[in-house]
Amino acid sequence: MQQPMAPQGHVQSPMTVSKSKRLTKTQIFLSISLFAVAILATLMLLVVVMGGGKGLDSAVKKDQYQAVFLNSQDGQVYFGKLEAFNEHYYRLTDIFYVRVEQKIQPEGQQAANAAQQSISLAKLGNELHGPDDEMFIAKDKVLFWENLKESGQVVTAIREYKKNPDAANKASETTDPAVTTPTTTDTTKKTTP
C-alpha cells in the first residue's frame, strides 16, 4: 500500500518528521549541561584573573607593620603599613628605614676604635627632598615582605617614636630623627702586639 502524498506547499506535521531530525530529551539535557559548565568555567576564570581568589596580597595583616625587602643592589628594607595598590604596585605608608652611620674617631684614639657604626631607625619624610610618608613600590621590585610581630625590636622602636617624636628629633639634631638610641658596634678586629 502506498501512502498518500501531501499536496505541494503543505507543511508536514511534526508527527511525520523522521526520528533522526528530532532531539531526544537526553540530547537536550546534555546540551544545556555543557552550556552551563562553559558559563561556570568562564566565571571561575574571571574570578581568578580579577584577583578574587585568595592571593599573596590578602596575607598582609592590616593591623600589623610589614618589612619590605627590595631586590635592589643595596638590599634596602622599609618598614611600614603595606597594602596592594593595584595589580602592579604596593602602597607603603607610615614608613621607617634603617640608617647606618660610620663614626670616625679623632686621631688620638687607638686604631681599634677608629671605625664604629651607629645603627638607628629613621622616619621617612625628613630627608632633603621632603617626601610624603607614602611610597608606591613595583611588585616586581619586592624580593619578599613579612608581617612584623608587635613584640619585635622594630615595632617597639616605632611605638616609642610615636609616643615622643620630639625626643627622637633631639637625639639626632643634625640629621634625620632617629627612632632608637644608636647602637654602637665595633667593626675592627683587636689584635695583641
C-alpha positions in Angstrom: 0.0 0.0 0.0 1.2 3.4 -0.9 0.9 6.3 1.4 -0.8 9.3 0.1 1.4 12.2 -0.8 0.9 15.6 0.8 -0.1 18.3 -1.6 2.7 20.8 -2.6 3.1 23.8 -0.4 1.7 21.9 2.5 3.9 21.8 5.6 4.4 18.3 7.2 3.2 18.0 10.8 5.8 17.2 13.5 4.5 13.6 13.6 5.7 13.0 10.1 9.3 14.3 10.7 11.8 11.4 10.9 13.3 10.4 14.2 16.8 11.3 13.1 15.9 15.0 12.9 14.3 15.2 16.4 16.4 15.9 19.6 15.8 13.5 22.3 15.4 14.5 26.0 18.9 13.2 26.7 20.5 15.3 23.9 18.6 18.4 25.2 19.8 17.8 28.8 23.4 17.3 27.6 23.4 20.5 25.5 22.1 22.5 28.5 24.6 20.9 30.8 27.5 21.7 28.5 26.3 25.3 28.2 26.1 25.6 32.0 29.6 24.1 32.5 31.0 26.5 29.9 29.5 29.5 31.7 30.7 28.3 35.1 34.3 27.8 33.8 34.2 31.3 32.3 33.1 32.8 35.6 35.8 31.0 37.6 38.4 32.2 35.1 37.2 35.8 35.6 37.4 35.5 39.4 41.0 34.2 39.2 42.1 36.8 36.6 40.4 39.7 38.5 42.1 38.6 41.8 39.0 37.3 43.5 40.9 34.3 44.8 43.0 34.4 48.0 46.4 35.5 46.9 49.6 36.8 48.5 48.2 40.3 48.9 45.4 39.0 51.2 48.1 37.7 53.6 49.0 41.2 54.6 47.9 41.7 58.2 46.5 45.2 58.2 46.7 45.7 61.9 50.5 45.0 61.9 53.6 46.5 60.4 55.4 44.9 57.5 59.1 44.7 56.5 59.5 45.1 52.7 62.8 43.8 51.3 63.7 45.3 47.9 65.7 43.3 45.3 68.0 46.3 44.7 71.8 46.1 44.9 71.9 47.8 48.3 69.3 45.5 49.7 67.1 48.4 51.1 64.5 47.4 53.6 61.5 49.6 54.5 59.1 49.1 57.5 55.5 50.4 57.4 51.9 49.6 56.6 51.7 47.6 53.3 48.7 47.2 51.1 48.1 46.2 47.5 47.5 49.4 45.5 46.7 47.6 42.2 47.9 44.6 40.2 51.4 46.0 39.7 52.1 48.2 42.8 52.2 48.0 46.6 51.5 51.1 48.7 53.5 51.6 51.8 52.6 54.2 54.5 53.9 55.1 58.0 57.4 54.4 56.6 60.6 53.8 58.6 64.0 52.6 57.4 67.4 51.5 58.8 70.1 54.2 58.8 73.7 53.2 59.3 76.3 55.9 60.0 80.0 55.5 60.2 81.5 57.4 63.1 85.1 58.5 62.8 87.1 58.9 66.0 89.6 61.7 66.5 93.3 61.0 65.6 94.3 60.5 69.2 92.1 57.4 69.6 93.5 53.9 69.1 93.1 52.2 65.8 90.8 49.6 67.4 88.2 52.3 67.9 88.7 54.0 64.6 85.6 52.7 62.8 82.3 52.3 64.6 78.8 52.0 63.2 75.7 53.7 64.5 72.5 51.9 63.5 69.2 53.6 64.0 65.6 53.5 62.7 64.7 56.7 60.8 61.2 58.1 59.9 60.7 58.8 56.2 59.7 62.4 55.4 62.5 64.5 56.9 65.0 63.9 54.1 66.4 66.7 52.0 63.9 66.2 49.1 61.0 66.2 51.6 59.0 63.1 50.5 55.4 62.4 51.7 55.0 59.5 54.1 53.8 57.3 51.3 55.6 55.1 48.8 54.5 53.1 45.8 56.7 50.1 45.1 56.5 48.0 42.0 55.7 44.4 43.0 58.4 43.0 40.8 61.0 45.0 42.8 60.0 43.4 46.1 62.2 40.4 46.9 59.9 39.5 49.8 57.9 41.0 52.7 57.0 39.9 56.2 54.3 40.7 58.8 56.1 42.0 61.9 55.2 41.0 65.5 54.3 43.6 68.0 57.0 42.3 70.3 59.8 42.8 67.8 62.5 45.4 68.2 61.5 47.4 65.0 57.8 47.7 66.0 58.8 48.5 69.6 61.1 51.3 68.3 58.2 52.6 66.1 55.8 52.7 69.0 58.4 54.6 71.1 58.9 57.1 68.3 55.1 57.6 68.0 54.9 58.3 71.8 57.5 61.0 71.7 58.7 62.1 68.2 60.3 65.3 69.6 62.7 63.2 71.7 63.8 61.3 68.6 64.3 64.6 66.8 66.6 65.9 69.6 68.6 62.7 69.6 69.7 63.4 66.0 69.6 67.2 65.6 71.9 67.4 62.6 70.3 64.5 60.6 67.0 62.7 60.2 65.2 61.9 63.5 66.4 58.6 65.0 63.8 56.4 66.5 66.1 54.4 68.7 69.2 55.2 70.6 72.1 54.4 68.3 73.6 51.0 68.8 77.4 51.1 68.5 79.1 48.1 67.0 82.9 47.8 66.9 83.7 46.7 63.3 87.5 46.4 63.7 89.4 43.3 64.9 91.5 43.8 68.0 95.0 42.3 67.8 97.6 41.9 70.5 101.2 43.1 69.9 
